[in-house]
């Protein structure tokens, strides 16, 4: 139980099939609030036609971990080996410590696997995620064109040494 009324109790657990709709809603929300305003109409249309995020959830869902508050799924994280592939918290749930809790969970999982370094990417327009990663101790390790969206974005690679 949390002793601070402003900080909710966040439980993190493995994804289950019955989380599918909640995770899809989270991915749709973060697409609408973070990516869509940055995309060209062509890139947005291509995304909608691609079947994402359904294909991503179908393929990788069993590797997800979700955050819950009072039984509601309010965020998700997906990592493999030393790379965080996804961290999503819907706009209405941001600034509650959910992303920090999910990242700490992922980093603990990497440490448990004996990894010494965590890596992840974000784009230059996503200043909110950059602020989070810098606050969590990540440092920029490179920049390169983001080929996924074909919109001229620049991707930033962040790394963090995972102390034992």
C-alpha positions as CSV (number, residue, x, y, z in Angstrom):
1,X,0.0,0.0,0.0
2,X,1.2,3.5,-0.8
3,X,1.4,5.9,2.1
4,X,1.3,9.0,-0.2
5,X,-2.1,9.8,-1.6
6,X,-0.6,11.2,-4.7
7,X,1.3,8.1,-5.7
8,X,-0.8,5.1,-6.7
9,X,0.0,1.5,-5.9
10,X,1.5,0.1,-9.2
11,X,1.6,-3.7,-9.7
12,X,3.6,-5.1,-12.5
13,X,2.9,-8.5,-13.9
14,X,3.2,-10.6,-17.1
15,X,0.8,-9.9,-19.9
16,X,-2.2,-12.2,-20.3
17,X,-4.4,-12.8,-23.3
18,X,-7.3,-11.0,-21.6
19,X,-5.0,-7.8,-21.5
20,X,-5.1,-7.7,-25.3
21,X,-7.8,-4.9,-25.6
22,X,-6.3,-2.8,-22.8
23,X,-2.8,-3.0,-24.3
24,X,-4.2,-2.2,-27.7
25,X,-6.0,0.9,-26.3
26,X,-2.7,2.0,-24.7
27,X,-0.8,1.6,-27.9
28,X,-3.6,3.5,-29.8
29,X,-3.5,6.3,-27.2
30,X,0.2,6.8,-27.4
31,X,0.1,6.7,-31.2
32,X,-2.6,9.4,-31.2
33,X,-0.9,11.6,-28.6
34,X,2.8,11.1,-29.4
35,X,3.3,9.9,-33.0
36,X,0.3,11.1,-35.1
37,X,0.9,14.8,-34.6
38,X,4.4,14.3,-36.0
39,X,3.6,12.0,-39.0
40,X,3.0,12.9,-42.6
41,X,-0.5,11.9,-43.8
42,X,1.1,9.2,-45.9
43,X,3.0,7.7,-42.9
44,X,-0.1,7.9,-40.7
45,X,-2.2,6.1,-43.4
46,X,0.5,3.4,-43.9
47,X,0.5,2.8,-40.1
48,X,-3.3,2.4,-40.1
49,X,-3.3,0.1,-43.0
50,X,-0.4,-2.0,-41.6
51,X,-2.5,-3.7,-38.9
52,X,-0.4,-2.4,-36.1
53,X,-0.6,-2.6,-33.2
54,X,-2.6,-5.8,-33.4
55,X,0.2,-7.6,-35.2
56,X,2.7,-6.5,-32.6
57,X,0.5,-7.7,-29.8
58,X,-0.2,-11.0,-31.5
59,X,3.4,-11.6,-32.0
60,X,5.1,-10.2,-28.9
61,X,2.3,-10.0,-26.3
62,X,3.6,-13.0,-24.3
63,X,6.8,-11.0,-23.7
64,X,5.1,-7.9,-22.4
65,X,4.7,-6.9,-18.8
66,X,1.8,-4.6,-17.8
67,X,1.4,-2.1,-15.0
68,X,-1.9,-2.2,-13.1
69,X,-3.5,0.3,-10.7
70,X,-6.6,-0.9,-8.9
71,X,-6.9,-3.8,-11.4
72,X,-6.8,-1.5,-14.5
73,X,-3.9,-1.9,-17.0
74,X,-2.2,1.5,-17.2
75,X,1.0,0.8,-19.0
76,X,3.2,-1.8,-20.7
77,X,6.9,-2.6,-21.3
78,X,8.5,-5.0,-23.7
79,X,12.2,-5.8,-23.7
80,X,14.3,-8.6,-25.1
81,X,17.9,-9.2,-24.0
82,X,19.4,-5.7,-23.4
83,X,16.9,-3.7,-25.6
84,X,13.7,-2.0,-24.4
85,X,11.5,-2.3,-27.5
86,X,8.4,-0.5,-26.0
87,X,7.4,1.5,-23.1
88,X,3.8,2.9,-23.2
89,X,1.7,4.8,-20.7
90,X,-1.5,6.5,-21.9
91,X,-1.7,10.2,-21.7
92,X,-4.3,10.2,-18.9
93,X,-2.0,8.0,-16.7
94,X,1.3,9.9,-17.3
95,X,3.2,11.6,-14.5
96,X,2.1,9.0,-11.9
97,X,5.4,7.0,-11.8
98,X,4.1,4.3,-14.0
99,X,6.9,4.6,-16.7
100,X,9.5,4.8,-14.0
101,X,8.2,1.7,-12.3
102,X,8.1,-0.2,-15.6
103,X,11.6,0.8,-16.5
104,X,12.9,-0.2,-13.1
105,X,11.2,-3.5,-13.6
106,X,12.7,-4.0,-17.0
107,X,16.2,-3.0,-15.8
108,X,15.9,-5.4,-12.8
109,X,15.0,-8.2,-15.3
110,X,18.0,-7.4,-17.4
111,X,20.3,-7.4,-14.3
112,X,18.8,-10.8,-13.3
113,X,19.8,-12.0,-16.8
114,X,23.4,-10.9,-16.1
115,X,23.3,-8.0,-18.5
116,X,25.5,-4.9,-17.8
117,X,23.9,-2.5,-20.3
118,X,20.4,-1.5,-21.2
119,X,19.6,0.1,-24.6
120,X,16.6,1.8,-26.0
121,X,15.6,4.3,-28.7
122,X,13.3,7.3,-29.0
123,X,13.0,10.0,-31.6
124,X,14.2,13.6,-31.4
125,X,10.7,15.0,-31.4
126,X,9.7,13.0,-28.3
127,X,11.2,15.3,-25.7
128,X,9.0,13.9,-22.9
129,X,10.6,10.4,-23.3
130,X,14.0,12.0,-23.6
131,X,13.5,13.7,-20.3
132,X,12.4,10.5,-18.6
133,X,15.4,8.5,-19.9
134,X,17.9,11.1,-19.0
135,X,16.4,11.3,-15.5
136,X,16.7,7.6,-15.2
137,X,20.4,7.7,-15.9
138,X,20.5,6.9,-19.7
139,X,23.0,8.7,-21.9
140,X,22.8,9.4,-25.6
141,X,25.0,7.0,-27.6
142,X,24.1,7.8,-31.1
143,X,21.7,9.4,-33.6
144,X,20.6,8.0,-37.0
145,X,17.7,8.3,-39.4
146,X,14.4,6.7,-38.4
147,X,13.5,4.5,-41.3
148,X,10.3,3.1,-39.8
149,X,8.1,6.1,-40.4
150,X,9.7,7.6,-43.6
151,X,9.0,11.0,-42.2
152,X,12.5,12.4,-41.8
153,X,12.7,11.6,-38.0
154,X,16.0,11.2,-36.2
155,X,16.3,8.3,-33.7
156,X,18.3,8.7,-30.6
157,X,20.0,5.6,-29.1
158,X,20.2,5.7,-25.3
159,X,22.3,3.4,-23.1
160,X,22.6,2.9,-19.4
161,X,25.1,0.9,-17.4
162,X,23.2,-1.5,-15.1
163,X,25.0,-1.6,-11.8
164,X,24.7,-4.9,-9.9
